[in-house]
């Protein structure tokens, strides 16, 4: 019996990894907002908590897209765009001199991880799409 390769596997696993990372980050930002704010040098724990709640919503969307039998490539691209927006948004945050040294290191490290997910997901979309114009692919 020959098993055909699942062309979605790379994209699905990349999306699921992003969902896990976003969930963990969202929980930490939401449940330990004061500690996170103190660590990164901001006195805005409420803003950290809002970012955490937003990350949890984003994680839910990413997990939803990743677990469908048909991955919606438009939704996957929107996730890549969201990740790239996070990375680009990190630049002014770091440049504004609002963060402590720990905050700058943490912001850059998180942006690097998010950028890796964006690249993996984009590669997965290209691999699944095969240059076609379809918006979904069956498992």
N, C-alpha and C positions, 0 to 999 in steps of 0.2 A: 504494500500500500504506500503510495507516494503522498506526502503531505506538502501542499503548496505553501510557499512562504507567505506570511501575513504582511502585506505591504504597509499596513497601518501600525504595526507593532512599534516602530521607532517613534512615530508621532504620539501614539497612545501612551507609551511609557514616559516620553518627555513631558507630556501634559500632566500625567499623574504625578511625576516628580515635582513639577511646578505646584500642583495642588497641595501636595504634602508640605513643601517648603513654605508656601503661602499660608497654610493652616497653622503651622508651628509659629511662624512669624506673627500672624494675626493674634494667636492666643497669647503669646508673650507680650505683644504690644498692648493688648486689651487687659489682660489680668495683672500685668506688672508695669503699668504705664508710668507710675511714679519712679520706680527703679530704673526703667529704661531712660526716662527723661533725665534723671540724675546722672546716669552713666554717660549719656551723650552730651551733657552740658546744656540742656534746655530746661526752662522752667515752665514748660507747657505740657503737663501730663495729660490734660484733656485732649489736646491735639494728637498726642501719641495714641490715646485710646480710640479716637475717631479713625486714625489710620489703621489701627488694628481691626476695628469692625469692618472697615472697607476691604482690608485684606481677606477677612473671613468670607465676605460676600464674593470677592474675586475668586477665592479658592473654591467656593461652591460652584461657581459658573464653570471654572476650568475642569473640575471633577465631573460635572454634568456632561460637558462636551466630550471628555475623554472616555466616558463609560457608555456612550451611545453605541449601538451596533453599527451605525453609520456616522462616522466623524464628519461633521459639517466643516468643510475647509474654510469657509468664510468666517465661521466662529473661531477656528484655530488661528487664522490670520489676525483677527481682532485681538486675540490673546497675545500674539507676538507684538502687535502694535502697542498694546497696554504695557507689556514688559519694556519695550523700547522707550515708551513715555516715562516710565519709572526711572530708567537709566539716565535719560536726558534731564529729567527733573532733579536728579541727584547733583548735577553739576552746579547749578546756582545755589543750592543748599550748602554745598561744600565751600563754594567761592564766597558766600556771604559772610563767612567768618562767624557763624552763629553757634557752631558746634565746638566741643572740646576736642582735644587730640584723639581721645577714644571715640568720640562721635564721628570724626572725619574718617578714621580707620574703619569703623563699623559701617558707615554709609557707603564707602567705596567697596568694601567687601560684599555687602548686600547687592550693590549695583552690579558688581562683577558676576555674582551668582545669577542674578536676574538676566544679565546679558547672555550668559551661557545657556540658560533655558530658552531665551528668544532664538538663539542660533540653532539649538537642537530642534526646536519646534519648527522653525522655518525650513530646515533641512527635511524634516519629516513631512511637511506640507508639500514640498517640491517632489519628494520621493513618491508620495501617495498620488499627487496630482499628475505626475508624469508629463507635465506640460499641457495637459488637457484643460478644458474649461468647466469640468464638472465641479459641483459644489459639495457633493457628499460622496462617500465611498463606502461600500458595504464591507462588513467584516468577512 
